[in-house]
Amino acid sequence: MPRIDEVVFACEHASKHVPRRYRKLFQRREALLDSHRGFDPGALELARTLASRFQAPLFRGVVTRLLVDLNRSLQSPTLFSEYALRLEEKERLALLARYWEPYRHAVRRCLEERLDGRQTVLQFSVHSFTTKLRGDARRTDIGLLFDPRRPVEERFSRALRAALQSELSELRIDMNEPYSGVSDGLTTTLRSEFPRARYLGIEFEVNQRFARGDRARWRALQRRIGNALAATLGRR
């Protein structure tokens, strides 16, 4: 596995915030905003913990994904939720200009600067997933999403899984679960733009039962995830 020179953290679904001008769309929808559809509970806390530990940049979303999903391409049918689709087209274009485009530009520019220096860069996007989807319980505790057609990403993910399993032997660590690593997302887009040997785009998924559960256990889990990532990066 090649040495990773730089890590850039990202958290697309960090917030459930609704700006004042859009609040009518979500009247009496507090429970929805607080659910996995509104944001990724625990993801921002974990991303901040890791970014602080590794003294690395962190990019975060600042509005609910129910307005515009920063982790979806312009062609995605889920870029806008059914609530955002009630807005006129000019308002949806304004959402893209105000939130989607600046976020993606900032992440891309940060990566470009590092890759221009001939460094190998890991984009580590932190997410969380709901314990049940359409009535089916998820058995995964932690998931690593990557493109299996990119050998560097696969080797890194396998090394990280082994480190996580060593640190968290009681948990189930899965590869490309509970989602596919090649589904539409920011890392998928950037893989087509950056050198395959020097850009790694990994999505890190944690079951929301931890963030919504015991606080002490959640804090300990964050620390142990950091230990596993440090071991994989050779930065103990």
C-alpha positions in Angstrom: 0.0 0.0 0.0 1.4 3.4 -0.9 2.1 6.0 1.7 -0.7 8.5 2.2 0.8 12.0 2.4 -2.3 14.0 3.2 -5.8 13.4 4.5 -8.8 15.6 3.8 -12.0 15.0 5.8 -15.5 15.7 4.5 -19.0 15.5 5.9 -21.7 16.2 3.4 -24.7 15.4 5.6 -23.5 17.2 8.7 -26.5 19.4 9.3 -30.3 19.4 9.6 -30.4 23.2 9.5 -33.1 24.9 7.4 -32.5 28.5 6.5 -35.4 30.9 7.4 -36.5 31.4 3.9 -37.2 27.7 3.4 -38.8 26.9 6.8 -42.4 26.8 5.5 -41.5 23.7 3.5 -40.8 21.8 6.8 -43.5 23.1 9.1 -44.4 20.3 11.6 -41.6 18.2 10.0 -39.2 18.3 13.0 -39.2 14.5 13.3 -38.3 14.2 9.6 -35.5 16.6 9.9 -34.2 14.8 13.0 -34.2 11.4 11.1 -31.7 9.9 8.7 -33.4 11.7 5.9 -32.6 15.1 7.4 -28.9 14.5 8.2 -26.4 11.9 9.4 -26.5 11.8 13.2 -23.0 11.6 14.7 -21.2 12.1 11.4 -20.0 15.6 12.1 -18.9 14.8 15.6 -16.8 11.9 14.3 -15.4 13.9 11.4 -14.4 16.7 13.8 -12.7 14.2 16.2 -10.7 12.7 13.3 -9.8 16.0 11.7 -8.6 17.3 15.0 -6.5 14.2 15.7 -4.8 14.3 12.3 -4.7 18.1 12.1 -6.3 17.9 8.7 -8.9 20.1 6.9 -12.5 19.3 7.3 -15.3 20.3 4.9 -18.9 20.1 6.1 -22.4 20.7 4.8 -24.4 23.5 6.5 -28.0 22.7 5.4 -30.2 19.6 5.5 -29.9 17.2 2.7 -33.7 17.6 2.3 -33.0 20.9 0.6 -30.1 19.9 -1.6 -27.9 16.8 -1.2 -24.2 17.7 -1.4 -23.3 14.1 -2.0 -25.4 13.8 -5.2 -24.6 14.8 -8.8 -26.6 17.2 -10.8 -28.1 14.3 -12.7 -29.3 12.5 -9.6 -33.0 12.0 -9.0 -32.4 12.5 -5.3 -30.4 15.7 -5.6 -33.6 17.5 -4.4 -36.1 15.9 -2.0 -39.9 16.0 -2.6 -40.0 19.1 -0.4 -37.3 21.0 -2.3 -39.1 20.1 -5.6 -42.0 22.3 -4.4 -39.8 25.3 -5.0 -39.7 27.1 -8.3 -36.8 26.2 -10.5 -35.0 29.5 -9.8 -35.1 28.7 -6.1 -33.6 25.3 -6.7 -30.9 26.9 -8.8 -30.2 29.3 -6.0 -29.8 26.3 -3.6 -27.2 24.9 -5.9 -25.4 28.2 -6.2 -25.5 28.9 -2.4 -24.7 25.5 -1.0 -23.9 22.7 -3.5 -21.4 24.5 -5.8 -19.4 26.2 -3.0 -19.0 23.0 -1.1 -17.9 20.9 -4.0 -15.6 23.6 -5.2 -13.9 23.9 -1.8 -13.3 20.2 -1.5 -12.1 19.9 -5.1 -9.7 22.9 -4.8 -8.2 21.6 -1.5 -7.5 18.2 -3.2 -6.1 19.9 -6.4 -3.6 21.9 -4.4 -2.3 18.8 -2.7 -2.3 16.6 -5.8 -0.5 19.3 -7.8 2.3 18.8 -5.3 2.6 15.2 -6.4 1.3 13.9 -3.1 -1.0 11.0 -2.5 -4.2 12.2 -0.9 -7.0 10.4 0.9 -10.4 12.0 0.9 -12.2 10.5 3.9 -15.9 11.3 3.8 -17.7 10.5 7.0 -21.4 9.4 7.1 -23.8 7.5 9.3 -26.6 5.2 8.3 -30.0 4.4 9.9 -30.3 1.1 11.8 -33.4 0.1 9.8 -34.3 0.8 6.2 -37.8 0.0 4.9 -38.3 -2.2 8.0 -35.1 -4.2 7.5 -32.4 -4.1 10.2 -28.9 -3.4 9.1 -26.3 -5.8 10.6 -23.3 -3.7 9.6 -21.7 -1.6 12.4 -19.1 0.1 10.3 -18.9 0.1 6.5 -16.0 1.1 4.2 -17.1 2.3 0.7 -14.6 2.2 -2.1 -14.2 1.4 -5.8 -13.0 -2.2 -6.1 -11.7 -1.4 -9.6 -9.1 1.0 -8.1 -6.4 -1.2 -6.5 -5.0 1.6 -4.3 -8.4 2.2 -2.7 -9.1 -1.5 -2.3 -5.7 -2.1 -0.6 -6.2 0.8 1.7 -9.7 -0.3 2.6 -8.6 -3.8 3.4 -5.8 -2.5 5.6 -8.2 -0.2 7.4 -10.7 -3.0 7.9 -8.1 -5.2 9.4 -7.0 -2.3 11.8 -10.6 -1.6 12.7 -11.3 -5.3 13.4 -8.2 -5.5 15.6 -9.3 -2.4 17.5 -13.1 -3.2 17.5 -13.2 -7.0 17.5 -16.8 -6.9 18.9 -18.2 -5.0 15.8 -19.0 -6.1 12.3 -16.9 -4.2 9.8 -18.1 -4.6 6.2 -16.7 -3.6 2.8 -19.1 -1.7 0.5 -22.0 -2.1 2.9 -24.6 -0.9 3.6 -24.1 0.9 0.2 -22.1 0.4 -2.9 -18.8 2.3 -3.1 -19.5 3.2 -6.7 -22.9 4.7 -6.3 -23.4 8.4 -7.1 -21.5 10.5 -4.7 -18.8 13.2 -4.4 -16.0 10.6 -4.3 -17.4 8.9 -7.4 -17.3 12.2 -9.3 -13.8 13.1 -8.1 -12.3 9.7 -9.1 -13.0 10.6 -12.7 -11.0 13.8 -12.3 -7.9 12.8 -10.3 -5.1 10.3 -10.7 -6.2 6.9 -9.7 -2.8 6.1 -8.1 -2.7 9.3 -6.0 -6.3 10.0 -5.1 -8.3 7.8 -2.8 -11.9 8.5 -2.2 -13.3 6.5 0.8 -16.7 6.9 2.4 -16.8 5.8 6.1 -20.2 4.7 7.3 -21.1 4.2 11.0 -24.4 2.8 12.3 -26.4 5.5 13.9 -27.2 3.4 16.9 -23.9 4.4 18.3 -24.4 8.2 18.0 -27.9 7.9 19.3 -26.9 5.6 22.2 -24.7 5.8 25.2 -22.5 8.9 25.1 -19.5 7.4 26.8 -19.5 4.4 24.4 -19.9 6.7 21.4 -16.9 8.8 22.5 -14.8 5.7 23.1 -15.8 4.4 19.6 -14.6 7.6 18.0 -11.3 7.3 19.8 -10.8 3.7 18.7 -11.7 4.5 15.1 -9.0 7.2 15.2 -6.6 4.6 16.5 -7.4 2.2 13.6 -7.0 5.0 11.0 -3.7 6.1 12.6 -2.4 2.6 12.4 -3.4 2.3 8.8 -1.7 5.6 7.9 1.4 4.7 9.9 0.8 7.7 12.2 0.5 6.1 15.7 
